[in-house]
Amino acid sequence: MMLFVGILGVVVIYGGFFYLFFNGRDTSAIPWFFLLSPWICIFFGLSEAEQRRTLVWFIAKFKR
């Protein structure tokens, strides 16, 4: 369920953000955590093994 909510959140929130952004409207009223929150739902919607692989991938990306 969390995975579905996260994917739907990415579509809705980012769709609205990009709509406002490309129409030249002010997006400063949108807090940064609104753009981050659907990704957190997606992460916790993954299985435990997929969560571990994701964390290992992120750590490897930032250690370069």
C-alpha positions as CSV (number, residue, x, y, z in Angstrom):
1,M,0.0,0.0,0.0
2,M,2.8,2.4,0.9
3,L,4.4,1.8,-2.5
4,F,1.2,2.6,-4.3
5,V,0.7,5.8,-2.2
6,G,4.3,6.8,-2.8
7,I,4.0,6.4,-6.6
8,L,0.7,8.2,-6.7
9,G,2.3,11.0,-4.5
10,V,5.2,11.4,-6.9
11,V,2.8,11.8,-9.8
12,V,0.5,14.2,-8.1
13,I,3.0,16.3,-6.2
14,Y,5.6,16.5,-8.9
15,G,3.0,17.0,-11.5
16,G,1.6,20.0,-9.6
17,F,5.1,21.3,-8.9
18,F,6.2,21.2,-12.5
19,Y,2.9,22.7,-13.7
20,L,3.5,25.7,-11.4
21,F,7.2,25.9,-12.2
22,F,6.8,25.8,-16.0
23,N,3.9,28.3,-15.9
24,G,6.1,30.8,-14.2
25,R,4.3,30.8,-10.9
26,D,6.0,31.1,-7.5
27,T,6.9,27.7,-6.1
28,S,8.6,29.0,-2.9
29,A,5.5,28.3,-0.9
30,I,6.0,24.6,-1.4
31,P,8.1,23.2,1.5
32,W,11.0,20.9,0.5
33,F,9.6,18.0,2.5
34,F,6.5,17.9,0.3
35,L,8.8,16.9,-2.6
36,L,10.6,14.4,-0.4
37,S,7.7,12.7,1.3
38,P,6.5,10.5,-1.6
39,W,9.9,9.0,-1.9
40,I,9.8,8.1,1.8
41,C,6.5,6.2,1.2
42,I,8.1,4.4,-1.7
43,F,11.1,3.4,0.4
44,F,9.0,2.0,3.2
45,G,6.7,0.2,0.7
46,L,9.7,-1.8,-0.5
47,S,10.5,-5.2,1.0
48,E,13.2,-5.4,3.6
49,A,15.8,-6.8,1.2
50,E,15.0,-4.0,-1.4
51,Q,15.4,-1.4,1.4
52,R,18.8,-2.7,2.2
53,R,19.9,-2.8,-1.4
54,T,18.7,0.8,-1.8
55,L,20.6,2.0,1.3
56,V,23.8,0.2,0.0
57,W,23.3,1.9,-3.4
58,F,22.9,5.3,-1.8
59,I,25.9,4.9,0.4
60,A,28.0,3.8,-2.6
61,K,26.8,6.8,-4.6
62,F,27.8,9.3,-2.0
63,K,31.2,7.7,-1.1
64,R,32.7,8.4,-4.5
